[in-house]
């Protein structure tokens, strides 16, 4: 067998029909490793920060069904991850879900997915940059730090994010790996310690019939989904990754598994605290390490802001190369990085909280818009990708019953979650939802008008990476 393969390779004729450049020319291709993709995806979910903030709120929403909500959410996200893998094994693009949706449902529906995904990335980046800076400000300036201290920290961390994004992919992903690994290991240690202190009382992990409410459970799943959004962001690194068709699907599922494990352990610890000590409903109250926990949350959230900015920069890069966005977002530096686009996006992400706080606003004023924008953006993008998968596979002649089922199940779950979330938000945060939908609609309309006015742009929508002569084993054929 090995000799036959060697003979085939030796007798093979070099190809000279692949071309000398891909649509992503200038980008430093094929240099990142699987660990870089995993670091990007895991950091975008901010498991350590989310774990220390969300479980208590989840219990307040769903009672003893909080752990079940996490389990349902993990199942839903695994389904979405499998659908993303159907695309990622066949297409590599910095546009990730946007490009996938275009390839399955066409340019206009794909544009909705891309706009939703971009708004989701930016909304989470704004929220985590603000939250992380506020946590550090409280450690430095006390419980009520000066708004100007927070503004200074946001500006400083924004500058750091811009610098790291502009320097290169591997620098940012390795930094993300270190920061989030330290945070996750510490949080898991604290969770296990809390379980020990509460004598492993996990009675609240078993749902009680008295707590059941379909609306509460589904709303709880929507809330828990916040802890997983961004897990797909590693797909945006496909063109920059070695063996992307293998590395990206694997990394996406590893990030889901890692985040899910942290969430399950952390939620179990949180519920054991509630069961054993109802008045102490947090890890900080049980362990007495509130300052350490605030530091961990801040680190995790700031790493998330960096990861989300990374992903948004790659998405903008793809849209720029297609002609939807200004050329500056598609320009690459000598390092093969879309540095200008990253700096511009970071400046916008930083400017929003700085402006709000400088005018006397608060983080809650920011979250009024960023919370619905992030959930609406990500859930809509995930749903459209699930809907696109069967059409894409049918178009390339690879549709199977299994693929249809794997796509339909998470699609149904996402639509259910989105419907309940929109209904709850209409009741509780109408103004924020109007802003989120308005921003999404404005972006889609602007993109549609550009496609209508420039047929060449419409023809390029959904661009993805492809092999070049230089990617061949022997390189381009010499003539």
Secondary structure, DSSP 8 states (H G I E B T S, - for coil): -HHHHHHHHHH------S-S--TTTTS--S-B-HHHHHHHHHHHHTHHHHHHHHHHHHHHHHGGGHHHHHHHHHHHHHHHHHHHHHHHTT---TTTHHHHHHHHH-HHHHHHHHHHHHHHHHHHHHHHHHHHHHHHHHHHH-TT--HHHHHHHHHHHHHHHHHHHHH-HHHHHHHHHHHHHHHHHHHHHHHHHHHHHTTT--GGGS--GGG--HHHHHHHHHHHHTTTTTGGGGGGGGGGBTTHHHHHHHHHHHHHHHHHHHHHHHHHHHHHHHHH-TT--SHHHHHS-HHHHHHHHHHHHHHHHHHHHHHHHHHHHHHHHHTSS-GGGG---TTSS-HHHHHHHHHHHHHHHHHHHHTT--HHHHHHHHHHHHHHHHHHHHHHHHHHHHHHHHHTT---HHHHHHHHHHHHHHHHHHHHHHHHHHHH-HHHHHHHHHHHHHHHHHHHHHHHH-HHHHHHTT------GGGSTT-S---
